[in-house]
Amino acid sequence: MMEFLAPLAPSLPLLFLISFLAATVLPLGSEWLLVLMIAQGFPPTETVIAASFGNYIGSCTTFIIGKYGSTFIIKKFLRISSGQLARGQKMYQKYGAWSLLLSWLPIIGDPLCLVAGIFKVHWLRFSMLVFIGKFCRYATVAYLAHKAISA
């Protein structure tokens, strides 16, 4: 039985995978695994990097779904008119891209990445804002976990 569970032992690849899945539409969190790994002595820098990149790539997947599935999402799923879409896109391009710094938040983070794809935010801008937000979140969680464990 232990051989079956061994691949599920905390590891950097598992943290990457869980963080990736947590950034998609799956209702999953990854912070618990990061904290567990820090408590078990994994290097905080490596855990933050693995979690950040996994979560970032998951957000890129959501962005790509928005970008290439926008016609289906807008017309079939959301049923937004062309006028509403034009107004929303104009407002989003003026103010909304900065909201990607909040893409790490539960519930609203994934839709922010999807909307960025729908409105075709420039890839570099998307990447920088999303990665900064996610890295800062994981770095904060790792710092607090390390501090709590060291106390």
Phi, psi and omega in degrees: 000320182296328179296325179292322183276343183304318179295342180268002177297146180308130179205164178297318176298322177294318177299317177302312182296313180297320179294321176300309182296327180293338181269002175261194183282001178289136179281082187220145176243157181237349183298323181301320181289322177299314179297315179301316182293321177296319179296331180273001174098008176295146180296127182303321181298314181293322180292320179296317180295314180298314181294317182296313180292320177299314181292321178298314181294325174298320177293324176297323177298315178296320177301313181295321176300316178296318183293312185266346178252013187300320180300312179297313183298315184289313187275318186269323187265308183269337180054054179264134179286163179299321179295316178297320180296316180298317178296316179297319181293320179296315180294319181295316181294333179280319188236333195285332185300327179295339177296342179296341173297340179261014182294350179278347183291142175296153176072309184264343184297313181296314176299327177299319179290323177296314179296322177300322176291317179301317182271007173054050174299143179303135186303317182294317178297313177304309184300313182297312183294316182293314182296318179301313180299314183290319178298315180298321178297308182294323178296320178294315179298316180295318179298312181295321178294315180297318179295317181294322181287325181286339184287000000 
